[in-house]
Amino acid sequence: MTIARSDSMAAELEVRDFLGRCALCADEGHAEEYRNFYSEDVVWETTGTRQVGIAEVVAAAVERRRAGISGPGSHTRHVITTLTVTVDGSKAQALSYVQFYRDAHATPILELIIRYSDKLCRGDGGWKITHRRITPG
């Protein structure tokens, strides 16, 4: 039983690290890097928006960067706070609160607080988000 618990704890830490790297990518990475974090058939949902497939998710990230909403030079920060992770073999679920700041280079302004509800799957390439639901508050 110790081995199983140890494996589960290691997987949980992997997911936590993965989600942290995903948040950093949103602020500092290139849109194409989203392919490292989301499955080919990912579903990304937020209020009034639904993207299906990695091509749509990357296109939306490109648009956010063009608009200066996020990405390099936008001075934004996605700060993941309260986070729970449940791992079941090669699948995981994570719930987290995210504080989104703008003007992080000067006097940070809390723009909004959102909740990520993520489903993940681990394959040969590591963890990938297969479904992300973003809700306010």
N, C-alpha and C positions, 0 to 999 in steps of 0.2 A: 504494500500500500504506500510506503514511503516513496517508491520509484514513481508510481502513478501521480502522486501529489507533486513530486518534484517536476515531472514532465508538464503537468498542468500549469504549475507556477511559471516555468520557463516559457511556455506558450503565451501565458498572460503577459509576461514582460515583453515578449516579442511584439505582441499586438499593441501594447502601450507605446513602445518605441516607434513602431510603424506609424501609428496615428500622430505622434509628435513630428516625425519626419514629413508626413503628409501636410500638416499645418505649416511647417516651415516652407515647404514647396509652394503653398498658396501665396505666401508673402515674398519669397525670394527666388523661387524656381521658375523655369520656363514652362509654358503650358504643355509642351510635349512630354515633360516629365510626369504628367498626370498618368501616363500609360504605365508607370512603375507602381501606381497605387490602386488603380481601378481595373476590374476585369473587363474583357472585351464586351460582355453583355450587361454591364453595369446599368442600374437604374438609379438616377439621382433625382430626388424630389424635394422641392421647396414650395412655399406658398405661390401658387399660380404658375409654377414651372415644373416641367418633367422632361428630363433628357434620358434617352435610352441608347445605350451603346457608347463605347469609349470615344468614337468620333464626335458625337454630340457633346460629350463632356469636355473634350479638348477644345472644340470650337467655342463653347461658352467661356472657357478659361481664357482663350485668346481674346474674346470680346471684352471680358472684364479687364484685361491688361490694356487693351486699346483705350478703354474708357478711363483708365487710371484708378479703377476700383480696388484692384489688388495686383500683386506681382511686383517684380523688381522696380524700384523707384517710386512706388506708390506710398511708401512709409506707413503701411498697414501692418497689423499684427493680429493673428488668430491665436488667442491664448486659451488653451484647453485647460479646464479646471476640473471640477468633479467628474470622475471617470470610473465607470464600472465595466469590467470585462468578464464574460462567461465563455469558456472554451469547452468545446465538445469535439474532441478528435481534431479533424481538419477544418472544422467550422468554428466560428466565434461570433459573438454579438457584443457590441459595445455601446454604451450610452454615455454621452459627455455633454457638459455645458461648455460653450465657447464664448469668450468675450472678444468682440471684434473692435479693435482700436484703429483710429486713423491719426495722422500727425504724430506717429511714434518717434520721429526724429526730433521733435521739439517738445510741445506739451501734449502728451497723448490724450485723445478724446475718446471715451467709450461710446462707440456708435450704436452698438446693439449687443444683445445677449441672445444666443441661439442654442438649440439643443440638437446634437447629432445623434441619430439612431442608426447605427451601422451594422450590417451583416457582412462577414468576411469569410473567405475560404482560403485555405493554404494549399498551394500546388507546388510544382517543381520550382517555380520562380519565387516562392515565398508567399506571404500574405497578400491578398488583394481584396478591396472592398467590392462587394457584389451588389449592394444596395445601400444607399445613403438617403435618409429622410432628414430634412432640416426644418425645424419648426421654431417659431419665435419663443423667447422666454425660456 
